[in-house]
């Protein structure tokens, strides 16, 4: 009996060892092919081409504007200005004075997006838990609110873009070098004549459009004058306190908001246990059978150089939601074509980055999908939903992927969790110079947030 018991223990131990070896073999069999496909697909020829720099490695941040090199002083100023509700001074009605900020539509816990299908700054009240409770202020008519006609793009990983917004409208170089003939079509786009990169150009426009004010009187009142002096000592004092320098500071801050703590980023840097087996399998689908990498090829998994495609998704006005300041005649529905006026660009939108989308809740420019699973299933089916988009405009890359259920599950897991940096709050301040509540400062938002 004792011999039998000893033999049984031996067999159990052997089975355990074999099981462990098989588990290790499984890990190796996933890591090795993933490394191989990444080396093959990377535009640099190495998987290291997908690695993001650290946020403080300023010299390594790509696409910096020569007129606005990133410095610690600019980053800190931009970080505070972005969340500063005290800049909201061109409000439509007195009730909204100093009640909103840039971050009203870009909330860190929501991947720096609005937390709802449409961002609203001036003209809205409330916050909820993470932006979902924001609604139109009853004092405002719908056409008076500052609302975005396309889903707000996140302001994360923007150091990997050269031209801003879904249509790539802002920025003087790269994909916009041959578009100068249309820059006079819109007074806001004329900022491109200043020879700026996309973030610097767009941020100037955004501060104006979103009814925010920066001047010496404001910086003195709110306590930012000294920070402007430290950030821009080379700019003459009479030109130092305005939307342009504020836009430059915010652009510098944007370039440091990187999802470099996501499991995939950690795995790329050698932490092979950072991703689960299912996430690795999903990555193999992403870079392999699904062909997602054919468009999403940069460290942030956007397209760089920027590319624009028509996928036939619905526009925001076609959704089930109550939306403001957009409709069938909104040129933003035309994507790149709404900017260039070229027929071949109509209905084409920029390939966006893919990190920290799990909690966003709304996807595509028109917010027509509400989960990443729906997005994957839309691509897998390869069937358009918007009948207003001509079939001839649809990208020839948009076709059925023929993924089975397990492959879909794996791909969704990679997108949801493999690309999820769990702590974007590290990029937000604990307070601003004014001491006002943020991202919103209206009475209902303060109640929702518990901010006094």
Secondary structure, DSSP 8 states (H G I E B T S, - for coil): -HHHHHHHHHHHHHHHHHHHHHHHHHHHHHHHHHHHHHHHHSTTSSGGGG----TT-GGG-SS--TTS---HHHHHHHHHHHH-GGG--S-SSGGGTT---GGGG-BGGGTTB-SSSS-B-TTEE--TTTSTT-EE-TTS-GGGS-B-SS-----SSGGG-SSBSTT--B-SSGGGTT-GGGGGGSTTGGGGGG---HHHHHHHHHHHHTT---SHHHHHHHT-HHHHHHH-TTS-GGGSSSHHHHHHHHHHHHTT---TTSHHHHHHTT-TTSS-HHHHHHHHHHHTTT-GGGT--STTSS-SS--EEB-----GGGSSS---S--TT-GGGGBHHHHH--GGGTTBEE----TT-TTT--BTTTT-B-SHHHHHHHHHHT----TTS-GGGB-TT-S-----HHHHHHHHHIIIIIT--S-GGGGS-S--SS---SS--SHHHHHHHT--
